[in-house]
Amino acid sequence: MKRWKVSAIVFLSIFAITSCFSYSNRETNQQKAANNYITTTVYTMDVNQSLEEFANKGIKIEASYRDGSASLEEMKNNSDKIIDGIVESQVQFSPISVESTISVKKNIKGNKFDKIKVYQLGTIGDSEVLQENKKYVLCLGNQGKPNENIYYIKGGMQGIFLIDNNNVVAYDNIMKKDIEKFDKNTVFTNDSNSQYNSLIEFLSK
């Protein structure tokens, strides 16, 4: 009888320890997933020697690839500036960063500028870099001071919306799903009922 009791106690003790470890490990993994979702990684590099007009301003490129949003609504609220415009020209600002000059068609949010400069890590022609002569709606973060017209794209490619014949091409799955909702959403009442007009209307509210 004593041997049975001892065995039962040992078994229950092992079970309890294993269960606690399993629960603790599961909780840790959940916490890690949550932390990974909200973590923001910022890459900063000095490129102030690359262009004469910025030579004495000490500009740095900041690309926040994990400051993403869980919805288009959140992206809209988190952006310092939102514009509708066309990439007018590009230069290789440094060996690993691109400067795009954008002619602004519509200032949707933030300080109003006729032209802005957007900085991205990469080289001209890369798939994740804006393309010259293409039309975009962009969700942006301040790259310099709030009154300067220099920006980076929020969430890496998440804040890029390419406009193609009034259709919206999003590069992020979360944004794609929200854009697709425009096709079935009766809230938007613009004349052409295009994805592009629906996006502008949504971001302007």
N, C-alpha and C positions, 0 to 999 in steps of 0.2 A: 504493500500500500504506500509506504513511504517513497519507494522507488518511483511509483506511478505519479505521486504528487510532485516529486522533484523533476521528473521528465515533463510533466504538464507545465510547471513553472518555467522551465528552460524554454519549452516550445513557445509559450505565450510571450516570454521576454524577447525571444528572437523575432517573433511575428510583430510585436510592438515596435521594436527598433527598425525593422525592415519597412513597416508601414510609415513611420515617421520620416525615414530617409526618402522613401518614394514620394511622399507628400511634399517634403521640403524641396526635393529636386524638381518636382513638377512646378511648384510655386516659383522657384528660382528661374526656371525656363520661361514661365509666363512673365515674370518681372523683366527678364532679359529682352523678351520680345517687345514689351511695352517701352522699355528704355531705348531699344533700337529704333523704335518708331518715332520717338520724340527727340532723339539726339540730333544735334546740328553740328556738322563738320564744316569748318571754313578753311579754305585753302587761300593763302595770301602770298603774293610774290611782288617784289619791286620791279617795276618796268618804267620808272620815271625817266630813264635815259633814252627811250625809244622814239618819242615824237617831240619835235622842237617846241610846239605850243604848250606841252605839258612838262617841259624839261625842268622847270623850277618849282613845280607844284607838288612834287613828291607823291604822285598818284600810285595807288596800289590796286591790283586786281583782286577782287574778292568774289569767289564763286561758291555759293552755299548750296551744295548739291543735296543736302538732306534737311533743308528747311521747307520741305514739301507740305502739302495740305491734303486733308482727307476728303475734300470736296471742292467743287468749283466755287461754292459760296464762301468757304474758308479761304481759298486762294484770293478771291476778290477782296475780302476783309483784311488779309495779311499783306497785300501789295501796297507799296508806297506810291506807285504810279501804274496806270494802265493806259495803253495807247493803241490806236489803230493807225498803222502806217506802212510805208514801203522802204525797204533797204536801198538807200541811194548809192552808197559806196562802202568799201571795206578796205582795211589795211591790216597787214600782219604786224600787230602792235609790238610783239616780241616774238621770239622763236616759238613760244607756246601759248600765245594769247592773240585774239582777234578783236579789232575795234570795228564795229558797224555803225555807220551814220545813217539814221533813220529820219525820213521826212514824215512828220506827223500829220495824218489826215484828221484825226479826232483825238483830243485829249479827254479821256474818260474819267481819269482819277489823277489827283496830284497836281503839282505845279505845271502851268501851261508853257510849252515850248514848241516852236515850229520845227525844230530839229533836236534830236537827242543822240547821244552816243551810248552804245551798249557794248559791254566787254564780256567776252567768253574765253574760257580756256579751250585751246585747240588750234587748228590751222584752217585757213580758208579752204573750203571744199569738203571739210569733214561733215559727216551726216548730222552731227549734233550742233553744228554751227549754223547760224542764220545764212540765208543765201541772198546774194545781190539781186535786185529788181523783183524780189518776191514780196507779196503783201502779207502782213502778219497783224494779229492782235497779241499784244505782249503784256504779261503781268510782271512788274519789275520791282526791284529793291534799290534804294539809294546807294550809289557807289561812292559818292563823295558827300559833300554837304547838301542839306535839303534844297538849297537854292541853286545847285549846279545841275546841269543837264546830262549827268553821267550816271549810268545804271548797270545793274546786272540782272539776269533773269531769275525769278524766284523758282526755287526747287529744281535747278538745272534746266532740263527740257520740259518740265511740268508746266512752266509758265508760257510756253510757246504754242500759238495757235495759227497755223498756216491757213490762209484763205485761198481757196481754189474754186473759182466759179460759184461763189456764194456758199460753198460747202466749207466746213471747218475741219481741218486735219489736226488732231491732237496726237502728241507723241507719248502720252502717259495714259495708262489704262483707266485710272480713276477719272481723269478728265474726259476720256472718250465716252465712258458710260454716262456722264452728266450731259455731254453734248448730244448724245443719242436721244436723251429724254426730250430735247427740244422738238423732235419730230412728232411726238405724241402730246406735247404740252399745249393745252388750250389757253394758257394764261397769256401767251404772247400773241399780239394782235397786229403785227406789222403787215404791210401790204403784200410783200412777196413771200412772207412766211418761210424765208430761208434760214438755214442754220446760222449763217453769218449775222443776219439782222436780229435773230433771236439772242445770239451771244452778245451783241452790242447792247441790246435792250436790257438783258439780264445784268450785265456788268455796270450799266449806267444807273441802275436803281440804288 
